[in-house]
Amino acid sequence: MTTCVVVKKNGQIAIASDSLVTFGDTRLSHAYEVNNKIFQIGESYITLAGTAAHFPVMRKLLTAMGEECKLNSRDEVFDTFSKVHTILKDQYFLNTKEDEDDPYESSQITALVANPYGIFGVYSYREVFSFDRFWGIGSGRNFALGAMYAVYDKDVSAQHIAEVGIHAGVEFDKSSAMPLRIHSFEMKSPPSAPPGA
């Protein structure tokens, strides 16, 4: 699968991923394709875990949403991914079934979103989390989480912590590999609502 992480510390945000794609037992490494698992929509960077089919679909879908793709707060991420779910079903033939006892239709997506206003996680039933420190997704996430926890309180940057997380995922997870991809930037204050909004 993958190792993807987001980190927030001292006014800085970082998002990072490994670059290995797998198809069952077959590995498609960086040597054969540039495998960039992070894409940009406006000020937001998004990475996904799960089937490789998600990447072209989500990149195209979110880009096509234009102004309706809002990702600057937990509520905006929820609203956007709720719209995404409908589009995935209607235009991309999403299979929404995971388990017999599912409380809601599944979007089959696990994603991390990072922008100057925060770091967010999105899960299959459109659960959205706004993280205060760091988080990870993918098959290497547990290794990444442990490594980032070990260094978070040291005198290091958000970018360094994200790099440590990816290195740990790549070291121990068979479905993650170098090179890592990373974006880091300074935080901003949330945009204020227009008068009367």
Secondary structure, DSSP 8 states (H G I E B T S, - for coil): ---EEEEEETTEEEEEE---EEETTEEE-TTTS----EEEETTEEEEEES-TTHHHHHHHHHHHTGGG---SSHHHHHHHHHHHHHHHHHHH-------TT-SS-----EEEEEETTEEEEE-TT--EEEESSEEEESTTHHHHHHHHHHHTTSS--HHHHHHHHHHHHHHH-TT--S--EEEEEE--------TT-
